[in-house]
Amino acid sequence: MVSLTGVLTLAVLNRKIAEASRVVAQQADADVRTKRLQTFPGVGPVTAAAFVATLDTPERFATAGQVRAFLGLVPREYSSGESTHRGRITKAGNSRLRALLVEVAWSVLRARATAAAALRGWGIRVAARRGKRIAAVALARRIAGILYAMWRDGRDFAPAIVAGHAGPASTI
């Protein structure tokens, strides 16, 4: 049984959350960087703002691979002699942004008609081989690189460019 105090507390918290969401959306719409990142399907103002705030400036990184490593989306590597074993992701960096990118990846994987159809197809092929959860993290890793490239190059999301990079070792 929920008390009246609990209901009032939830109502106040919901109002504060809604107000904070409005403020973040207004600030994201006023910033050209976050507005550009929001052209990617599934990226909203919170994810775009978190991406820009976490990376600070695109000049900090020479490649998209460095961004992926900074965010902890690359696999651990255990090496000994000539044998190499790749493990789970490193989880270095900002855990909130990493979780937001995984949520974007899930939205791309679950969407039927989307501008990111090539990415969805790639993610589905990975899921068939490795499982859905691994595919979502792999797609999040790829999305991080795409968002970085969009920000670095000053270009909106272009499905045709992403479709041309079908392999996992793309330069995006």
Secondary structure, 3 states (H helix, E strand, C coil): CCCHHHHHHHHHHHHHHHHHHHHHHHHHHHCHHHHHHCCCCCCCHHHHHHHHHHHCCHHHCCCHHHHHHHCCCCEEEEEECCEEEEEEECCCCCHHHHHHHHHHHHHHHHCCCCCCHHHHHHHHHHHHHHCHHHHHHHHHHHHHHHHHHHHHHCCCCCHHHHHCCCCCCCCC
